[in-house]
Amino acid sequence: MNVDYVIFISREALKTAAFILVPILGTGLIVGIAVSLFQTITSIREMTLTFIPKMAFVGLVIILLIPWFLDILTSFTYEIFDQILMVGK
């Protein structure tokens, strides 16, 4: 195993993590900004108003995108196992 191989595996792992985390974190960011804008316009300062919509939308995104997440994780796992087989030869 050389440095290029470790860099390749690290890059693939980070890319896989980004594909899974960006939709979740992006949803939280967009909903957080929308709720903050709503609170600023209406002068409401309720902490649960920021937490509950974020939790609901992030949960909805996770539920809707589970098949896509599993497809990405499965392909990454197959790639890792193929690489293990190639190193073992």
Secondary structure by P-SEA (a helix, b strand, c coil): ccaaaaaaaaaaaaaaaaaacaaaaaaaaaaaaaaaaaaaaacccccccccaaaaaaaaaaaaaaaaaaaaaaaaaaaaaaaaaaaaac
